[in-house]
Amino acid sequence: MPRSEVPLDTITFNAAISACEKGGEWQKALVLFSSMAHSKVATDSTTFCATMSACQTGWQWVKALQLSDLMMQRKIDSDTITFNAAISACQGGSQWEKGLYLVSV
């Protein structure tokens, strides 16, 4: 499929970010996440979850926690999977207080 036929939408970005997570490419996942804003593509809970998971895979707990904070600031609806990703980041980053806060929200 020629590049011009691939739609740049939330689903496409989410799939690419998930592929980065599975390939251990957390830096590329963050670049894709950032490029969504530049491309004026909306993020959703799946975007945040996939990007947090990519950061966790790369042992980037601080970045995963920053994404969790950003998600709350943007008031993006969270689901169980997203909360689990955020809480796992808290565990990996020894941020148990933040994990307790997330559970209480």
N, C-alpha and C positions, 0 to 999 in steps of 0.2 A: 504494500500500500504506500503510495507516495506520501511524503511528509505533510503536504498541504491538505490531505484528506483526513488527517487525524485531528479531531476536535480538541481544542484546549479548554476543557471544562473540568469541573471538580472531580468527576469520576476518573478522567484520564490522569490527572495529577495524583489522585489517591492511589491509583494502581501503580504508578511509577514510584511513589514514595514507599509503598509496600514492597515493591521489588527491591528497592534500595535496602530496606530493612533486612530482607531475606538474604541479600548479598553482602551484608555487613558494611554497607556504604552510608554510614550515618551523615557524613559531611554532604554528600550529594542529596540526601533526603532533606537536609536543612536548606540547601540551595533551592531545591524544588519548592519547598514550603514558602520561602521568601519570594520566589519568582511568581507565585500565585497572586500576590498583591500587585506586583508590577504588571501582570497580565490582566488584572481586574477580574480574577476568578475567585469566587467565594470559597472560603474554607468552611468545613463542617466538623462535627465530632469525629468522623472517620479520619479526616485529614490530621487532626491533632493526635488521635490515638496512634495512627500509623507513624507519624513523625516522632512521637514520644517513644514508641517501641523501637524505632531505628536508633534513637539516642541511647536507649537502654542496652541494646545489642552492642553498641560501641562503648559501653561503660561511661557514657556522658550523662551522669545522673543530674548534674546541675542544669544542663540544657533541657533535659526532660522536665524537671521541676519548673523551669522558666516557662516552658510551653504550657504546663498546667496552669500557672498563674495567668498567662496571657489568655488562655481559654476562658478562665473565670472573668477576667476584665472585659472580654468581648461578649460575655453573657451567652456563650455558645452552649446549647443544651448538651448535657452529658448523659451517657448511658452507662450501664454496668461495665462494659468493656473499657470505656474511657476512664472510669474511676479506677478500675483494676490496673490500668497502665500507669496512672498517676500514683497510685498507692505503691505499686512495685518500684517506681522511681524513688519514692520516699524511702522504701526499705533499702534499696541499693545505695542511696546517699546518706544512710543513717539519719534520716530526718523523720523520726517517729512522731514528733509533735505535729508536723505538717500532715502526716498520714492520719493522725487522730482528727485533725481539723477537717480534712476532706471527708472523713466518714460522718462527721457531725453536720455537714452542710446539707 
